[in-house]
Amino acid sequence: MIKVLFDLKKEYYFNSLFPLYNELRKDPDYDIQFHVGKDEKRFLGIFLIPQKNQIEKRLTGEGLKITDQTSGFDLVICGDVLKHPERYGDVVRVHLDHGVGIKTLRIRNIQRQKNFHYHVFLEGQYWYDYIKSLSWENVADFYLTGIPKLDPLFWDGYYDNVKLIKKIGLDPTKKTILFAPSYKPSCIKFLQEKITDLLPEYNLIIKLHPYSWAGKYAPHSQHRFYEKLVKKSRQVFLIPKEDYDIYPYLFLADTLISETSSVINEFLALGKHGIIYVLPTSKLKHSDGMESVSIDPKEWLKGAFPHIFKPDDLLPAVESALHPTPEMKKKLVEYRNYFFSGLDGFSGKRVKEKIDELVKEI
């Protein structure tokens, strides 16, 4: 029996790990448990309150086995590098990143833990080429399998747009726009008022980053404005903070607005044209001087996704994304093929096959 630990540092990482869990649980040779982190939120602007107990209760209710132990396992699967990796012992470490965007934090964290070996599964050729450009291709074992997180988008009939739009009470005759900003850096303050210009012509769904709700890394003002907005307009739906799964809404949306969030690439994977807000300070750096994003946002998906540089660009960009030219469609296919491999719903199976090989060596 292979003892497996899914390390859930943040609750919203669950979506990136679920498709692989779904494959492993079919195999009786794998005994699977979940370890939940503190996942703190800020209260009254001062106190950090752990959400661990509530998360464990929800997962237990879904039939998952929870443990406080981190050692004694054969295999650990994580959505980011492990916190205090020494506590996990001599174990096979499988890394499935919780985002598929252009933020460099994913590889920077792995390089900083290069003494703790990871097996890293990538969504496509682009990220491997970027890692090689840094001469970091030997800090871990990298596999171009496609990433399981994207699998549900390609499971036939898994998402039901008709049912969802009826559930959330939007107009089925109108195009639907998904506004999904990141928490930092964020285009929220630039589009906070302007976003209402989309009404009443379009349906508007708003998906805030979990950190925009928690108050630890971003102010509570990031969610309060939209909580007030939904009370004023029936054409606006704010995805509840407890709902971490953006995929049903990505699948539904006709276009998407964001800035540096990984949802931009996830929308690309679906073959749809999104909109990128280019922030004035788009070339931010980490404390060690490394660029925070792997591509200058001005160049990211250029020619396929319209770019916004100021709030007044919003409506023309939406029109462009909803009515792409043949040239835009061609560029989208080129980017999609470079950024992704295995967009077939079976990446979880490919990752499991590799894991089967790895655990045989234990």
C-alpha positions in Angstrom: 0.0 0.0 0.0 1.4 3.4 -1.0 0.7 6.1 1.6 -0.2 9.4 -0.2 -0.5 12.8 1.4 -2.2 15.7 -0.5 -0.9 18.8 1.1 -3.5 21.6 1.0 -1.7 24.7 2.1 -4.6 26.8 0.9 -8.2 25.6 0.4 -8.3 27.0 -3.2 -5.5 24.7 -4.2 -7.9 21.8 -4.0 -9.1 22.4 -7.6 -5.6 21.9 -8.9 -5.2 18.6 -7.0 -8.7 17.1 -7.4 -8.4 15.6 -10.9 -5.3 13.6 -9.8 -7.0 12.6 -6.5 -9.9 11.4 -8.7 -7.5 9.1 -10.6 -5.5 7.8 -7.6 -8.6 7.0 -5.5 -9.6 4.5 -8.2 -6.5 2.5 -7.5 -6.7 0.3 -4.3 -2.9 0.4 -4.0 -3.0 4.1 -2.9 -4.1 5.1 0.6 -4.9 8.8 0.4 -5.1 11.4 3.2 -5.2 15.2 3.2 -3.3 17.7 5.3 -4.8 21.2 5.7 -2.9 24.3 6.4 -3.9 27.3 8.5 -5.3 29.3 5.5 -5.6 32.5 7.6 -7.9 35.4 7.0 -7.7 38.8 8.6 -10.3 40.0 11.1 -10.9 43.6 12.1 -7.8 44.5 10.0 -5.5 43.1 12.7 -6.1 39.5 13.8 -5.2 36.5 11.6 -7.8 33.8 12.1 -7.0 30.2 10.9 -9.6 28.6 8.7 -8.2 25.1 9.2 -11.0 23.6 11.2 -13.7 24.8 8.9 -11.9 23.5 5.8 -11.3 20.1 7.4 -15.0 19.9 8.3 -16.0 20.6 4.7 -13.5 18.1 3.3 -14.5 15.4 5.8 -18.2 16.0 4.7 -17.1 15.1 1.2 -15.7 11.8 2.4 -12.0 12.7 2.4 -9.6 11.4 5.1 -7.9 14.2 7.1 -4.6 14.0 9.0 -2.4 16.3 11.1 0.6 14.2 10.3 3.1 15.2 7.6 5.7 12.4 8.0 5.5 8.7 7.4 4.2 9.0 3.8 5.6 7.6 0.6 4.3 10.3 -1.7 3.3 14.0 -1.1 1.3 15.9 -3.7 1.2 19.7 -3.4 -0.2 22.8 -5.2 2.9 24.8 -4.3 6.2 24.0 -2.6 5.9 22.6 0.9 6.1 24.8 3.9 8.9 23.5 6.1 9.7 20.6 3.7 12.0 18.9 6.2 8.9 17.9 8.2 7.8 15.6 5.4 10.9 13.4 5.5 12.4 11.4 2.7 9.4 11.3 0.4 8.5 11.5 -3.3 7.3 15.1 -3.9 4.9 15.8 -6.7 4.3 19.4 -7.6 1.1 20.4 -9.4 1.0 24.2 -9.6 -2.3 25.8 -8.5 -2.1 28.3 -11.4 -1.0 28.1 -15.0 -0.3 31.8 -15.7 2.9 33.8 -16.1 3.8 34.5 -12.5 7.3 33.3 -11.8 6.7 32.5 -8.2 5.9 28.9 -9.1 9.5 28.2 -10.4 11.2 30.6 -8.0 9.8 28.7 -5.0 11.0 25.4 -6.4 14.5 26.8 -7.1 14.7 28.1 -3.5 14.0 24.6 -2.3 16.3 22.9 -4.7 17.8 20.7 -1.9 14.3 19.1 -1.6 13.7 17.4 -4.9 10.4 17.8 -6.7 8.7 16.1 -9.6 7.0 19.0 -11.4 4.3 18.5 -14.0 3.9 21.3 -16.5 1.0 22.3 -18.7 3.1 22.8 -21.9 6.3 23.7 -23.7 6.3 27.4 -22.8 7.0 26.9 -19.2 9.8 24.4 -19.8 11.4 26.8 -22.3 11.2 29.6 -19.7 12.8 27.3 -17.0 15.6 26.5 -19.4 16.1 30.2 -20.1 16.9 30.5 -16.4 19.2 27.5 -16.5 17.1 25.9 -13.8 16.1 22.8 -15.8 18.1 20.6 -13.3 16.6 21.9 -10.1 13.7 19.4 -10.4 12.4 16.7 -12.7 10.0 18.3 -15.2 7.3 16.5 -17.2 5.2 17.8 -20.1 2.1 15.8 -19.4 -0.4 18.7 -19.4 -1.7 19.7 -16.0 -4.6 17.9 -14.3 -6.2 21.1 -13.1 -7.4 21.8 -16.6 -9.0 18.3 -17.1 -12.5 19.1 -16.0 -12.8 21.8 -18.8 -12.6 18.9 -21.3 -14.8 16.3 -19.6 -17.8 16.0 -21.8 -20.9 17.3 -20.1 -19.2 18.1 -16.8 -20.3 21.7 -17.0 -23.9 22.8 -17.9 -24.1 26.4 -19.0 -27.9 26.4 -19.3 -28.3 25.1 -15.8 -25.7 27.5 -14.4 -27.0 30.7 -15.9 -30.5 29.8 -14.7 -29.2 29.1 -11.2 -27.4 32.5 -10.9 -30.3 34.4 -12.4 -28.7 36.0 -15.4 -30.3 36.8 -18.8 -29.6 33.8 -21.2 -30.1 36.1 -24.3 -27.1 38.3 -23.4 -23.3 37.8 -23.7 -21.6 37.1 -20.3 -18.4 38.8 -19.2 -16.3 37.4 -16.4 -14.3 39.9 -14.4 -11.6 38.0 -12.5 -8.9 40.3 -11.2 -5.9 39.1 -9.1 -5.4 40.6 -5.7 -1.9 42.0 -6.1 -1.1 43.6 -8.4 -4.7 44.2 -9.3 -6.7 46.1 -11.9 -9.6 46.4 -9.4 -8.9 50.1 -8.5 -8.7 51.0 -12.2 -11.9 49.3 -13.3 -14.0 49.4 -10.1 -16.3 52.2 -11.3 -15.8 51.6 -15.0 -17.0 48.0 -14.9 -20.6 49.2 -14.5 -20.4 50.5 -18.1 -20.9 47.0 -19.2 -24.4 47.1 -17.9 -27.2 46.7 -19.1 -25.9 45.3 -22.4 -24.0 42.3 -20.9 -24.3 39.9 -18.0 -21.4 40.5 -15.6 -20.0 37.8 -13.3 -17.3 38.8 -10.8 -14.8 36.3 -9.4 -12.5 37.8 -6.8 -9.3 36.1 -5.7 -9.5 34.4 -2.3 -7.1 36.9 -0.9 -9.4 39.7 -1.9 -11.9 38.3 0.6 -9.5 37.4 3.4 -8.0 40.8 4.1 -4.5 39.3 4.9 -2.8 40.3 1.6 -5.4 42.8 0.2 -7.8 45.3 1.7 -11.4 44.3 2.4 -12.5 47.2 0.1 -11.7 44.8 -2.8 -14.9 42.9 -2.1 -17.1 45.4 -0.4 -17.7 47.5 -3.6 -19.0 44.5 -5.5 -21.1 43.3 -2.6 -22.9 46.6 -2.9 -23.1 46.5 -6.7 -24.9 43.1 -6.8 -27.6 44.6 -4.6 -28.2 47.3 -7.2 -28.3 45.2 -10.4 -29.8 41.8 -11.2 -27.4 41.6 -14.1 -24.4 41.2 -11.8 -23.5 38.0 -10.1 -20.7 38.0 -7.4 -19.3 34.5 -7.0 -19.5 33.7 -3.2 -16.2 33.7 -1.3 -16.7 30.0 -0.4 -16.8 29.0 -4.1 -13.2 28.6 -5.1 -14.0 26.9 -8.4 -13.9 29.4 -11.2 -14.1 26.8 -13.9 -17.9 26.6 -14.3 -17.9 30.4 -14.9 -14.9 30.3 -17.2 -16.7 27.6 -19.2 -19.8 29.8 -19.4 -18.2 33.2 -20.1 -18.0 34.7 -23.6 -15.0 36.8 -22.6 -12.9 37.5 -19.5 -11.2 40.5 -18.0 -8.1 40.2 -15.8 -4.5 41.3 -15.5 -1.8 38.9 -14.4 -4.0 36.2 -13.1 -3.6 32.6 -14.3 -7.2 32.6 -15.4 -6.0 34.4 -18.6 -4.1 31.3 -19.7 -7.0 29.1 -18.5 -9.3 31.0 -20.8 -6.8 30.6 -23.6 -6.9 26.8 -23.0 -10.6 26.9 -23.7 -9.9 28.6 -27.1 -11.7 31.8 -26.1 -10.5 35.4 -26.4 -10.0 37.2 -23.1 -8.9 40.8 -22.2 -5.7 41.7 -20.4 -5.5 44.9 -18.3 -1.9 46.1 -18.5 -1.1 47.8 -15.2 1.2 50.8 -15.0 3.6 48.9 -12.8 3.3 45.6 -14.7 7.0 44.8 -14.5 7.2 44.2 -10.7 10.1 42.3 -9.1 10.4 39.9 -6.2 12.6 40.9 -3.3 15.6 39.1 -4.9 15.3 41.1 -8.1 13.6 38.4 -10.2 10.8 39.5 -12.4 7.4 38.7 -11.0 6.0 37.6 -14.4 7.7 35.6 -17.1 6.3 37.8 -19.9 5.9 41.5 -20.2 2.0 41.8 -20.0 2.1 44.1 -23.0 3.4 41.2 -25.0 1.4 38.4 -23.4 -0.9 36.8 -26.0 -0.5 39.9 -28.1 -2.6 39.8 -31.3 -5.0 37.3 -29.8 -6.2 39.0 -26.6 -7.1 42.7 -26.6 -5.1 44.8 -24.1 -6.4 47.6 -21.9 -4.1 50.3 -20.8 -6.6 52.7 -19.3 -10.3 52.3 -18.1 -11.7 54.0 -21.2 -10.3 51.1 -23.3 -12.8 48.7 -21.6 -15.8 48.7 -24.0 -13.8 48.7 -27.2 -11.7 45.7 -25.9 -14.9 43.8 -25.0 -16.2 44.3 -28.5 -12.9 43.1 -30.0 -12.8 40.0 -27.8 -16.4 39.1 -28.6 -15.9 39.6 -32.3 -12.3 38.4 -33.0 -10.8 38.9 -36.5 -9.4 35.9 -38.4 -5.9 37.1 -37.5 -6.8 37.0 -33.8 -8.2 33.5 -34.1 -5.0 32.3 -35.8 -2.8 33.8 -33.1 -4.9 32.3 -30.4 -4.3 28.8 -31.9 -0.6 29.4 -32.1 -0.4 30.5 -28.4 -2.7 27.7 -27.2 -0.5 25.1 -28.9 2.7 26.6 -27.3 1.4 27.1 -23.8 -0.5 23.8 -23.5 -0.2 20.2 -24.3 -2.7 17.5 -23.5 -5.9 19.5 -23.5 -7.9 16.4 -23.7 -9.1 15.7 -20.1 -6.6 13.0 -19.5 -3.6 14.8 -17.9 -4.5 13.3 -14.5 -4.2 9.8 -16.0 -0.8 10.7 -17.5 0.5 12.1 -14.2 -0.8 9.0 -12.4 1.1 6.8 -14.8 4.3 8.6 -14.1 3.6 8.4 -10.3 3.1 4.7 -10.7 6.7 4.5 -12.1 8.1 6.7 -9.3 6.6 4.8 -6.5 8.0 1.5 -7.9 11.4 2.8 -7.1 10.6 3.3 -3.4 
